[in-house]
Each structure stands twice: as C-alpha cells, then as structure tokens.
Amino acid sequence: MVIDHNTVLLTDELERQLMRQAIEEQFRPRPLRALGKLLSKMVQSVRSPAQRHSGETANA
C-alpha cells in the first residue's frame, strides 16, 4: 500500500494560498462598489420624502 503524502501537502498549501487571497481581497478598495452604494442611498433618500408626501395626501 502506497500513501501519497504530497497530495495532502498540496491541498494544505492551496488552502493557505486561498485564505491569503481572500484576506487580501477583503481589504482591497472597491471604488465602483462604493459609488454604487452611494448612488443607491441617494436614490432612497430622494424617494423617501416623496413617498411620505404622497402618503400624507392619500390619508387626508
């Protein structure tokens, strides 16, 4: 019976590399994603008062 220990070592090394990449990606700046969130918040803030105003006239 032959046991190939290299497979386990490669798997561990691959796992280390993937974890390292994931940690690096976590802290990488994402300007387009930030811009999208900003635009989304701006649209929500513009829609919010309009929805409240239309609700007030509907109740009156």
N, CA, C, O and CB atoms as a CASP TS submission, in Angstrom:
PFRMAT TS
TARGET T0000
AUTHOR 0000-0000-0000
METHOD Language model
MODEL 1
PARENT N/A
ATOM      1  N   MET     1       0.848  -1.181   0.000  1.00  0.00           N
ATOM      2  CA  MET     1       0.000   0.000   0.000  1.00  0.00           C
ATOM      3  C   MET     1       0.892   1.243   0.000  1.00  0.00           C
ATOM      4  O   MET     1       1.771   1.384   0.850  1.00  0.00           O
ATOM      5  CB  MET     1      -0.964  -0.001   1.228  1.00  0.00           C
ATOM      6  N   VAL     2       0.661   2.136  -0.953  1.00  0.00           N
ATOM      7  CA  VAL     2       1.454   3.351  -1.077  1.00  0.00           C
ATOM      8  C   VAL     2       0.577   4.544  -0.690  1.00  0.00           C
ATOM      9  O   VAL     2      -0.523   4.720  -1.216  1.00  0.00           O
ATOM     10  CB  VAL     2       2.019   3.512  -2.529  1.00  0.00           C
ATOM     11  N   ILE     3       1.077   5.345   0.223  1.00  0.00           N
ATOM     12  CA  ILE     3       0.348   6.539   0.658  1.00  0.00           C
ATOM     13  C   ILE     3       1.060   7.752   0.083  1.00  0.00           C
ATOM     14  O   ILE     3       2.259   7.938   0.287  1.00  0.00           O
ATOM     15  CB  ILE     3       0.257   6.626   2.225  1.00  0.00           C
ATOM     16  N   ASP     4       0.321   8.560  -0.627  1.00  0.00           N
ATOM     17  CA  ASP     4       0.899   9.747  -1.248  1.00  0.00           C
ATOM     18  C   ASP     4       0.638  10.950  -0.343  1.00  0.00           C
ATOM     19  O   ASP     4      -0.467  11.492  -0.329  1.00  0.00           O
ATOM     20  CB  ASP     4       0.308   9.980  -2.677  1.00  0.00           C
ATOM     21  N   HIS     5       1.651  11.363   0.407  1.00  0.00           N
ATOM     22  CA  HIS     5       1.508  12.485   1.331  1.00  0.00           C
ATOM     23  C   HIS     5       1.586  13.827   0.615  1.00  0.00           C
ATOM     24  O   HIS     5       1.171  14.842   1.174  1.00  0.00           O
ATOM     25  CB  HIS     5       2.576  12.415   2.407  1.00  0.00           C
ATOM     26  N   ASN     6       2.104  13.857  -0.600  1.00  0.00           N
ATOM     27  CA  ASN     6       2.227  15.114  -1.329  1.00  0.00           C
ATOM     28  C   ASN     6       0.867  15.739  -1.620  1.00  0.00           C
ATOM     29  O   ASN     6       0.734  16.962  -1.650  1.00  0.00           O
ATOM     30  CB  ASN     6       2.979  14.893  -2.628  1.00  0.00           C
ATOM     31  N   THR     7      -0.135  14.905  -1.833  1.00  0.00           N
ATOM     32  CA  THR     7      -1.474  15.413  -2.110  1.00  0.00           C
ATOM     33  C   THR     7      -1.981  16.243  -0.939  1.00  0.00           C
ATOM     34  O   THR     7      -2.563  17.309  -1.140  1.00  0.00           O
ATOM     35  CB  THR     7      -2.440  14.257  -2.403  1.00  0.00           C
ATOM     36  N   VAL     8      -1.767  15.767   0.275  1.00  0.00           N
ATOM     37  CA  VAL     8      -2.207  16.487   1.463  1.00  0.00           C
ATOM     38  C   VAL     8      -1.443  17.797   1.590  1.00  0.00           C
ATOM     39  O   VAL     8      -2.037  18.824   1.919  1.00  0.00           O
ATOM     40  CB  VAL     8      -2.017  15.626   2.726  1.00  0.00           C
ATOM     41  N   LEU     9      -0.145  17.780   1.337  1.00  0.00           N
ATOM     42  CA  LEU     9       0.656  18.989   1.436  1.00  0.00           C
ATOM     43  C   LEU     9       0.233  20.010   0.388  1.00  0.00           C
ATOM     44  O   LEU     9       0.166  21.205   0.674  1.00  0.00           O
ATOM     45  CB  LEU     9       2.137  18.659   1.284  1.00  0.00           C
ATOM     46  N   LEU    10      -0.050  19.547  -0.811  1.00  0.00           N
ATOM     47  CA  LEU    10      -0.504  20.462  -1.849  1.00  0.00           C
ATOM     48  C   LEU    10      -1.862  21.059  -1.481  1.00  0.00           C
ATOM     49  O   LEU    10      -2.114  22.242  -1.710  1.00  0.00           O
ATOM     50  CB  LEU    10      -0.584  19.740  -3.205  1.00  0.00           C
ATOM     51  N   THR    11      -2.721  20.238  -0.916  1.00  0.00           N
ATOM     52  CA  THR    11      -4.033  20.721  -0.511  1.00  0.00           C
ATOM     53  C   THR    11      -3.896  21.767   0.588  1.00  0.00           C
ATOM     54  O   THR    11      -4.569  22.797   0.552  1.00  0.00           O
ATOM     55  CB  THR    11      -4.915  19.557  -0.037  1.00  0.00           C
ATOM     56  N   ASP    12      -3.031  21.510   1.564  1.00  0.00           N
ATOM     57  CA  ASP    12      -2.804  22.483   2.635  1.00  0.00           C
ATOM     58  C   ASP    12      -2.229  23.781   2.074  1.00  0.00           C
ATOM     59  O   ASP    12      -2.643  24.873   2.464  1.00  0.00           O
ATOM     60  CB  ASP    12      -1.858  21.900   3.702  1.00  0.00           C
ATOM     61  N   GLU    13      -1.281  23.655   1.164  1.00  0.00           N
ATOM     62  CA  GLU    13      -0.682  24.849   0.566  1.00  0.00           C
ATOM     63  C   GLU    13      -1.727  25.618  -0.246  1.00  0.00           C
ATOM     64  O   GLU    13      -1.778  26.847  -0.194  1.00  0.00           O
ATOM     65  CB  GLU    13       0.521  24.463  -0.330  1.00  0.00           C
ATOM     66  N   LEU    14      -2.544  24.901  -0.983  1.00  0.00           N
ATOM     67  CA  LEU    14      -3.600  25.553  -1.757  1.00  0.00           C
ATOM     68  C   LEU    14      -4.577  26.272  -0.828  1.00  0.00           C
ATOM     69  O   LEU    14      -5.009  27.390  -1.110  1.00  0.00           O
ATOM     70  CB  LEU    14      -4.349  24.523  -2.627  1.00  0.00           C
ATOM     71  N   GLU    15      -4.917  25.623   0.273  1.00  0.00           N
ATOM     72  CA  GLU    15      -5.820  26.248   1.240  1.00  0.00           C
ATOM     73  C   GLU    15      -5.200  27.523   1.815  1.00  0.00           C
ATOM     74  O   GLU    15      -5.887  28.532   1.972  1.00  0.00           O
ATOM     75  CB  GLU    15      -6.158  25.262   2.375  1.00  0.00           C
ATOM     76  N   ARG    16      -3.921  27.477   2.124  1.00  0.00           N
ATOM     77  CA  ARG    16      -3.229  28.664   2.642  1.00  0.00           C
ATOM     78  C   ARG    16      -3.251  29.798   1.619  1.00  0.00           C
ATOM     79  O   ARG    16      -3.497  30.953   1.967  1.00  0.00           O
ATOM     80  CB  ARG    16      -1.774  28.320   3.016  1.00  0.00           C
ATOM     81  N   GLN    17      -2.995  29.463   0.373  1.00  0.00           N
ATOM     82  CA  GLN    17      -2.998  30.479  -0.680  1.00  0.00           C
ATOM     83  C   GLN    17      -4.382  31.097  -0.848  1.00  0.00           C
ATOM     84  O   GLN    17      -4.518  32.313  -0.983  1.00  0.00           O
ATOM     85  CB  GLN    17      -2.530  29.873  -2.007  1.00  0.00           C
ATOM     86  N   LEU    18      -5.397  30.253  -0.837  1.00  0.00           N
ATOM     87  CA  LEU    18      -6.759  30.758  -0.992  1.00  0.00           C
ATOM     88  C   LEU    18      -7.163  31.648   0.182  1.00  0.00           C
ATOM     89  O   LEU    18      -7.807  32.681  -0.006  1.00  0.00           O
ATOM     90  CB  LEU    18      -7.740  29.595  -1.128  1.00  0.00           C
ATOM     91  N   MET    19      -6.783  31.244   1.385  1.00  0.00           N
ATOM     92  CA  MET    19      -7.082  32.065   2.559  1.00  0.00           C
ATOM     93  C   MET    19      -6.351  33.402   2.484  1.00  0.00           C
ATOM     94  O   MET    19      -6.925  34.444   2.801  1.00  0.00           O
ATOM     95  CB  MET    19      -6.697  31.322   3.849  1.00  0.00           C
ATOM     96  N   ARG    20      -5.102  33.374   2.071  1.00  0.00           N
ATOM     97  CA  ARG    20      -4.316  34.601   1.951  1.00  0.00           C
ATOM     98  C   ARG    20      -4.955  35.539   0.923  1.00  0.00           C
ATOM     99  O   ARG    20      -5.072  36.742   1.158  1.00  0.00           O
ATOM    100  CB  ARG    20      -2.856  34.276   1.552  1.00  0.00           C
ATOM    101  N   GLN    21      -5.362  34.981  -0.206  1.00  0.00           N
ATOM    102  CA  GLN    21      -6.003  35.797  -1.244  1.00  0.00           C
ATOM    103  C   GLN    21      -7.328  36.380  -0.750  1.00  0.00           C
ATOM    104  O   GLN    21      -7.647  37.536  -1.026  1.00  0.00           O
ATOM    105  CB  GLN    21      -6.237  34.960  -2.513  1.00  0.00           C
ATOM    106  N   ALA    22      -8.091  35.575  -0.022  1.00  0.00           N
ATOM    107  CA  ALA    22      -9.377  36.055   0.488  1.00  0.00           C
ATOM    108  C   ALA    22      -9.183  37.197   1.476  1.00  0.00           C
ATOM    109  O   ALA    22      -9.939  38.169   1.461  1.00  0.00           O
ATOM    110  CB  ALA    22     -10.149  34.911   1.154  1.00  0.00           C
ATOM    111  N   ILE    23      -8.181  37.087   2.326  1.00  0.00           N
ATOM    112  CA  ILE    23      -7.907  38.146   3.294  1.00  0.00           C
ATOM    113  C   ILE    23      -7.451  39.408   2.583  1.00  0.00           C
ATOM    114  O   ILE    23      -7.864  40.509   2.946  1.00  0.00           O
ATOM    115  CB  ILE    23      -6.847  37.695   4.310  1.00  0.00           C
ATOM    116  N   GLU    24      -6.601  39.258   1.570  1.00  0.00           N
ATOM    117  CA  GLU    24      -6.142  40.427   0.815  1.00  0.00           C
ATOM    118  C   GLU    24      -7.297  41.085   0.072  1.00  0.00           C
ATOM    119  O   GLU    24      -7.375  42.313   0.021  1.00  0.00           O
ATOM    120  CB  GLU    24      -5.041  40.028  -0.175  1.00  0.00           C
ATOM    121  N   GLU    25      -8.192  40.292  -0.503  1.00  0.00           N
ATOM    122  CA  GLU    25      -9.340  40.826  -1.239  1.00  0.00           C
ATOM    123  C   GLU    25     -10.289  41.576  -0.309  1.00  0.00           C
ATOM    124  O   GLU    25     -10.934  42.542  -0.715  1.00  0.00           O
ATOM    125  CB  GLU    25     -10.089  39.695  -1.953  1.00  0.00           C
ATOM    126  N   GLN    26     -10.367  41.124   0.938  1.00  0.00           N
ATOM    127  CA  GLN    26     -11.281  41.733   1.890  1.00  0.00           C
ATOM    128  C   GLN    26     -10.942  43.204   2.123  1.00  0.00           C
ATOM    129  O   GLN    26     -11.841  44.024   2.309  1.00  0.00           O
ATOM    130  CB  GLN    26     -11.250  40.972   3.208  1.00  0.00           C
ATOM    131  N   PHE    27      -9.667  43.537   2.115  1.00  0.00           N
ATOM    132  CA  PHE    27      -9.241  44.894   2.424  1.00  0.00           C
ATOM    133  C   PHE    27      -8.903  45.717   1.181  1.00  0.00           C
ATOM    134  O   PHE    27      -8.445  46.855   1.293  1.00  0.00           O
ATOM    135  CB  PHE    27      -8.050  44.851   3.335  1.00  0.00           C
ATOM    136  N   ARG    28      -9.126  45.150   0.009  1.00  0.00           N
ATOM    137  CA  ARG    28      -8.842  45.878  -1.227  1.00  0.00           C
ATOM    138  C   ARG    28      -9.929  46.924  -1.465  1.00  0.00           C
ATOM    139  O   ARG    28     -11.115  46.611  -1.371  1.00  0.00           O
ATOM    140  CB  ARG    28      -8.745  44.904  -2.435  1.00  0.00           C
ATOM    141  N   PRO    29      -9.540  48.157  -1.772  1.00  0.00           N
ATOM    142  CA  PRO    29     -10.557  49.183  -2.026  1.00  0.00           C
ATOM    143  C   PRO    29     -11.356  48.866  -3.291  1.00  0.00           C
ATOM    144  O   PRO    29     -10.801  48.408  -4.290  1.00  0.00           O
ATOM    145  CB  PRO    29      -9.899  50.568  -2.153  1.00  0.00           C
ATOM    146  N   ARG    30     -12.640  49.111  -3.234  1.00  0.00           N
ATOM    147  CA  ARG    30     -13.528  48.861  -4.370  1.00  0.00           C
ATOM    148  C   ARG    30     -14.317  50.139  -4.664  1.00  0.00           C
ATOM    149  O   ARG    30     -15.432  50.311  -4.171  1.00  0.00           O
ATOM    150  CB  ARG    30     -14.496  47.658  -4.080  1.00  0.00           C
ATOM    151  N   PRO    31     -13.738  51.032  -5.465  1.00  0.00           N
ATOM    152  CA  PRO    31     -14.385  52.330  -5.697  1.00  0.00           C
ATOM    153  C   PRO    31     -15.727  52.230  -6.414  1.00  0.00           C
ATOM    154  O   PRO    31     -16.636  53.003  -6.112  1.00  0.00           O
ATOM    155  CB  PRO    31     -13.472  53.211  -6.494  1.00  0.00           C
ATOM    156  N   LEU    32     -15.874  51.313  -7.342  1.00  0.00           N
ATOM    157  CA  LEU    32     -17.151  51.209  -8.067  1.00  0.00           C
ATOM    158  C   LEU    32     -18.262  50.704  -7.156  1.00  0.00           C
ATOM    159  O   LEU    32     -19.400  51.167  -7.239  1.00  0.00           O
ATOM    160  CB  LEU    32     -17.007  50.275  -9.281  1.00  0.00           C
ATOM    161  N   ARG    33     -17.932  49.762  -6.293  1.00  0.00           N
ATOM    162  CA  ARG    33     -18.931  49.260  -5.352  1.00  0.00           C
ATOM    163  C   ARG    33     -19.346  50.372  -4.387  1.00  0.00           C
ATOM    164  O   ARG    33     -20.527  50.515  -4.072  1.00  0.00           O
ATOM    165  CB  ARG    33     -18.380  48.039  -4.570  1.00  0.00           C
ATOM    166  N   ALA    34     -18.373  51.157  -3.919  1.00  0.00           N
ATOM    167  CA  ALA    34     -18.674  52.273  -3.019  1.00  0.00           C
ATOM    168  C   ALA    34     -19.539  53.314  -3.726  1.00  0.00           C
ATOM    169  O   ALA    34     -20.467  53.856  -3.125  1.00  0.00           O
ATOM    170  CB  ALA    34     -17.371  52.922  -2.506  1.00  0.00           C
ATOM    171  N   LEU    35     -19.250  53.593  -4.979  1.00  0.00           N
ATOM    172  CA  LEU    35     -20.040  54.550  -5.752  1.00  0.00           C
ATOM    173  C   LEU    35     -21.471  54.047  -5.923  1.00  0.00           C
ATOM    174  O   LEU    35     -22.423  54.821  -5.820  1.00  0.00           O
ATOM    175  CB  LEU    35     -19.393  54.800  -7.129  1.00  0.00           C
ATOM    176  N   GLY    36     -21.618  52.758  -6.183  1.00  0.00           N
ATOM    177  CA  GLY    36     -22.950  52.169  -6.322  1.00  0.00           C
ATOM    178  C   GLY    36     -23.758  52.287  -5.041  1.00  0.00           C
ATOM    179  O   GLY    36     -24.948  52.599  -5.080  1.00  0.00           O
ATOM    180  N   LYS    37     -23.114  52.037  -3.901  1.00  0.00           N
ATOM    181  CA  LYS    37     -23.810  52.163  -2.622  1.00  0.00           C
ATOM    182  C   LYS    37     -24.220  53.605  -2.363  1.00  0.00           C
ATOM    183  O   LYS    37     -25.318  53.869  -1.872  1.00  0.00           O
ATOM    184  CB  LYS    37     -22.928  51.655  -1.481  1.00  0.00           C
ATOM    185  N   LEU    38     -23.330  54.536  -2.695  1.00  0.00           N
ATOM    186  CA  LEU    38     -23.634  55.954  -2.510  1.00  0.00           C
ATOM    187  C   LEU    38     -24.832  56.367  -3.363  1.00  0.00           C
ATOM    188  O   LEU    38     -25.743  57.040  -2.880  1.00  0.00           O
ATOM    189  CB  LEU    38     -22.410  56.817  -2.860  1.00  0.00           C
ATOM    190  N   LEU    39     -24.828  55.965  -4.620  1.00  0.00           N
ATOM    191  CA  LEU    39     -25.947  56.304  -5.510  1.00  0.00           C
ATOM    192  C   LEU    39     -27.250  55.680  -5.022  1.00  0.00           C
ATOM    193  O   LEU    39     -28.307  56.307  -5.086  1.00  0.00           O
ATOM    194  CB  LEU    39     -25.651  55.840  -6.942  1.00  0.00           C
ATOM    195  N   SER    40     -27.171  54.452  -4.539  1.00  0.00           N
ATOM    196  CA  SER    40     -28.353  53.776  -4.023  1.00  0.00           C
ATOM    197  C   SER    40     -28.929  54.526  -2.824  1.00  0.00           C
ATOM    198  O   SER    40     -30.144  54.701  -2.723  1.00  0.00           O
ATOM    199  CB  SER    40     -28.015  52.333  -3.634  1.00  0.00           C
ATOM    200  N   LYS    41     -28.061  54.968  -1.921  1.00  0.00           N
ATOM    201  CA  LYS    41     -28.524  55.719  -0.750  1.00  0.00           C
ATOM    202  C   LYS    41     -29.126  57.055  -1.162  1.00  0.00           C
ATOM    203  O   LYS    41     -30.118  57.502  -0.587  1.00  0.00           O
ATOM    204  CB  LYS    41     -27.369  55.946   0.235  1.00  0.00           C
ATOM    205  N   MET    42     -28.517  57.689  -2.164  1.00  0.00           N
ATOM    206  CA  MET    42     -29.046  58.976  -2.626  1.00  0.00           C
ATOM    207  C   MET    42     -30.435  58.800  -3.226  1.00  0.00           C
ATOM    208  O   MET    42     -31.328  59.609  -2.971  1.00  0.00           O
ATOM    209  CB  MET    42     -28.098  59.613  -3.659  1.00  0.00           C
ATOM    210  N   VAL    43     -30.623  57.755  -4.018  1.00  0.00           N
ATOM    211  CA  VAL    43     -31.927  57.496  -4.631  1.00  0.00           C
ATOM    212  C   VAL    43     -32.955  57.197  -3.545  1.00  0.00           C
ATOM    213  O   VAL    43     -34.087  57.676  -3.617  1.00  0.00           O
ATOM    214  CB  VAL    43     -31.841  56.319  -5.639  1.00  0.00           C
ATOM    215  N   GLN    44     -32.576  56.412  -2.543  1.00  0.00           N
ATOM    216  CA  GLN    44     -33.501  56.098  -1.455  1.00  0.00           C
ATOM    217  C   GLN    44     -33.892  57.353  -0.685  1.00  0.00           C
ATOM    218  O   GLN    44     -35.050  57.511  -0.298  1.00  0.00           O
ATOM    219  CB  GLN    44     -32.880  55.075  -0.506  1.00  0.00           C
ATOM    220  N   SER    45     -32.932  58.242  -0.462  1.00  0.00           N
ATOM    221  CA  SER    45     -33.246  59.459   0.291  1.00  0.00           C
ATOM    222  C   SER    45     -34.144  60.391  -0.519  1.00  0.00           C
ATOM    223  O   SER    45     -34.956  61.117   0.055  1.00  0.00           O
ATOM    224  CB  SER    45     -31.956  60.189   0.691  1.00  0.00           C
ATOM    225  N   VAL    46     -34.008  60.380  -1.831  1.00  0.00           N
ATOM    226  CA  VAL    46     -34.871  61.209  -2.675  1.00  0.00           C
ATOM    227  C   VAL    46     -36.269  60.610  -2.737  1.00  0.00           C
ATOM    228  O   VAL    46     -37.257  61.344  -2.720  1.00  0.00           O
ATOM    229  CB  VAL    46     -34.281  61.346  -4.098  1.00  0.00           C
ATOM    230  N   ARG    47     -36.361  59.301  -2.807  1.00  0.00           N
ATOM    231  CA  ARG    47     -37.667  58.636  -2.891  1.00  0.00           C
ATOM    232  C   ARG    47     -38.410  58.696  -1.562  1.00  0.00           C
ATOM    233  O   ARG    47     -39.636  58.810  -1.550  1.00  0.00           O
ATOM    234  CB  ARG    47     -37.494  57.179  -3.323  1.00  0.00           C
ATOM    235  N   SER    48     -37.704  58.622  -0.461  1.00  0.00           N
ATOM    236  CA  SER    48     -38.326  58.579   0.855  1.00  0.00           C
ATOM    237  C   SER    48     -39.255  59.764   1.110  1.00  0.00           C
ATOM    238  O   SER    48     -40.419  59.542   1.443  1.00  0.00           O
ATOM    239  CB  SER    48     -37.261  58.536   1.917  1.00  0.00           C
ATOM    240  N   PRO    49     -38.802  61.006   0.973  1.00  0.00           N
ATOM    241  CA  PRO    49     -39.712  62.133   1.212  1.00  0.00           C
ATOM    242  C   PRO    49     -40.890  62.134   0.241  1.00  0.00           C
ATOM    243  O   PRO    49     -42.000  62.505   0.621  1.00  0.00           O
ATOM    244  CB  PRO    49     -38.954  63.453   1.099  1.00  0.00           C
ATOM    245  N   ALA    50     -40.669  61.733  -0.980  1.00  0.00           N
ATOM    246  CA  ALA    50     -41.755  61.702  -1.961  1.00  0.00           C
ATOM    247  C   ALA    50     -42.813  60.687  -1.545  1.00  0.00           C
ATOM    248  O   ALA    50     -44.008  60.943  -1.696  1.00  0.00           O
ATOM    249  CB  ALA    50     -41.211  61.365  -3.367  1.00  0.00           C
ATOM    250  N   GLN    51     -42.392  59.554  -1.030  1.00  0.00           N
ATOM    251  CA  GLN    51     -43.345  58.535  -0.597  1.00  0.00           C
ATOM    252  C   GLN    51     -44.112  59.004   0.635  1.00  0.00           C
ATOM    253  O   GLN    51     -45.311  58.753   0.757  1.00  0.00           O
ATOM    254  CB  GLN    51     -42.621  57.212  -0.300  1.00  0.00           C
ATOM    255  N   ARG    52     -43.419  59.685   1.549  1.00  0.00           N
ATOM    256  CA  ARG    52     -44.102  60.195   2.742  1.00  0.00           C
ATOM    257  C   ARG    52     -45.124  61.259   2.347  1.00  0.00           C
ATOM    258  O   ARG    52     -46.232  61.295   2.883  1.00  0.00           O
ATOM    259  CB  ARG    52     -43.082  60.776   3.753  1.00  0.00           C
ATOM    260  N   HIS    53     -44.746  62.119   1.410  1.00  0.00           N
ATOM    261  CA  HIS    53     -45.652  63.186   0.982  1.00  0.00           C
ATOM    262  C   HIS    53     -46.891  62.596   0.304  1.00  0.00           C
ATOM    263  O   HIS    53     -48.008  63.039   0.571  1.00  0.00           O
ATOM    264  CB  HIS    53     -44.927  64.160   0.022  1.00  0.00           C
ATOM    265  N   SER    54     -46.708  61.621  -0.553  1.00  0.00           N
ATOM    266  CA  SER    54     -47.849  61.032  -1.253  1.00  0.00           C
ATOM    267  C   SER    54     -48.736  60.270  -0.276  1.00  0.00           C
ATOM    268  O   SER    54     -49.949  60.196  -0.474  1.00  0.00           O
ATOM    269  CB  SER    54     -47.370  60.099  -2.380  1.00  0.00           C
ATOM    270  N   GLY    55     -48.152  59.707   0.770  1.00  0.00           N
ATOM    271  CA  GLY    55     -48.946  59.017   1.785  1.00  0.00           C
ATOM    272  C   GLY    55     -49.779  59.982   2.598  1.00  0.00           C
ATOM    273  O   GLY    55     -50.896  59.649   2.995  1.00  0.00           O
ATOM    274  N   GLU    56     -49.255  61.179   2.856  1.00  0.00           N
ATOM    275  CA  GLU    56     -49.991  62.182   3.628  1.00  0.00           C
ATOM    276  C   GLU    56     -51.205  62.676   2.849  1.00  0.00           C
ATOM    277  O   GLU    56     -52.272  62.878   3.429  1.00  0.00           O
ATOM    278  CB  GLU    56     -49.076  63.364   3.989  1.00  0.00           C
ATOM    279  N   THR    57     -51.053  62.870   1.553  1.00  0.00           N
ATOM    280  CA  THR    57     -52.182  63.358   0.757  1.00  0.00           C
ATOM    281  C   THR    57     -53.232  62.269   0.591  1.00  0.00           C
ATOM    282  O   THR    57     -54.420  62.566   0.470  1.00  0.00           O
ATOM    283  CB  THR    57     -51.703  63.846  -0.620  1.00  0.00           C
ATOM    284  N   ALA    58     -52.807  61.023   0.585  1.00  0.00           N
ATOM    285  CA  ALA    58     -53.758  59.931   0.438  1.00  0.00           C
ATOM    286  C   ALA    58     -54.596  59.787   1.706  1.00  0.00           C
ATOM    287  O   ALA    58     -55.769  59.420   1.631  1.00  0.00           O
ATOM    288  CB  ALA    58     -53.025  58.613   0.122  1.00  0.00           C
ATOM    289  N   ASN    59     -54.011  60.072   2.865  1.00  0.00           N
ATOM    290  CA  ASN    59     -54.739  59.943   4.123  1.00  0.00           C
ATOM    291  C   ASN    59     -55.639  61.147   4.389  1.00  0.00           C
ATOM    292  O   ASN    59     -56.564  61.042   5.195  1.00  0.00           O
ATOM    293  CB  ASN    59     -53.762  59.767   5.272  1.00  0.00           C
ATOM    294  N   ALA    60     -55.406  62.263   3.752  1.00  0.00           N
ATOM    295  CA  ALA    60     -56.158  63.494   4.038  1.00  0.00           C
ATOM    296  C   ALA    60     -57.529  63.495   3.426  1.00  0.00           C
ATOM    297  O   ALA    60     -58.274  64.463   3.582  1.00  0.00           O
ATOM    298  CB  ALA    60     -55.405  64.689   3.549  1.00  0.00           C
TER
END
